[in-house]
Amino acid sequence: MVMNAFSRFAGAVLCSVVAAGAAHAQQAPYPSKQVRLILPFAPGGPSDIVGRVLSQKLSEQTGQSVVTDNRAGAGGNLGLELAAKAPPDGYTLVVSSPTMAISPSLYKKLNYDPQKDFAPVSLVANIPNIMLVHNSVPAKSVKEFIDLARRSPGKLNYGSSGAGSTTHLSSEILSNVAKIRMVHVPYKGQGLALTGLMSGQVDMMIMSVPGAQPMVQANRVRPLAVLADKRVASLPNVPTTGEAGVKDFVVNVWFGVLAPANTPREIVNRVNSEIAKALAAPDVRERFAGAGIEPATSTPEQFAAYVKSETARYAKVIREAGISVE
């Protein structure tokens, strides 16, 4: 009897200890272990730079390791799919680009739902695009280029890094806005497309400022405008599209952080505040500036609204241009 009573008492104590431990674990402040930050593209690109700079700073701020995980494939959709299917506990995050806004209209089938499977956390960066022409093209401004294209529909062509890329869709947006018709010449990558432009294989190309800047400064190509609201500090003499007289033609390559859907709001808010703090740090801003990247912050709601508007914008362009990728 005494032993049975003791056993019951010991069991009750043990249950209390376990319950207390579980409660403590649930109340442990986030983050209490390593965080994985998925980067949906190969190492070396802009998303890789954004992700690695951000992860390093977040690790310093939180005292927990934030490890980058490059998961390239399917045009960035592989990494997004992995993040969408991860536990919604804040320990898996993903850096997205316009891929998540473009893919729903570009692909017939996706293994995730960009609108339903994520909890937007924050916009983190923008990279401005620039409109370039080959030096032989007789146009010194965007307006002159548009006039030239209107006089000869279908004669001018433009290069891109591939069907459905931002370099492709940016040019299609120009075609829609300016009511012109050009021929698309897709390449396997932005570098090859830029080579095609410099050699005169294509007349025009729209690409990110950091990738174009060396060739612009070497006078290998002619810049007509940056597709941004303000001029780029490294190319101060290049006007914006607004200054060039073309309205509604601002196209950035943006990056933002998302968590899986149903991640607790307090965790989303914590990550959002840590990102804002990191992007305000002088060393982060300096490293971004060196790569031609502009820091950008937002609330989760603002980022969600931005993704929604970008999705609608690209859907219209893809539908009207009849673009599809298997």
DAVENLIN-V500727 format. One record per helix or strand of 2 or more residues. SS is the DSSP state (H for helix, E for strand). FROM is the first residue (numbers start at 0). TO is the last residue. Records with the same first field share a line. If there is no record, write none. Layout:
BEGIN
SS: FROM-TO + FROM-TO
END
This chain:
BEGIN
H: 1-26 + 45-61 + 73-83 + 98-105 + 141-150 + 165-177 + 189-198 + 208-216 + 232-234 + 264-279 + 281-289 + 299-320
E: 34-38 + 65-69 + 91-95 + 117-132 + 156-159 + 182-185 + 203-207 + 221-225 + 251-259 + 293-294
END
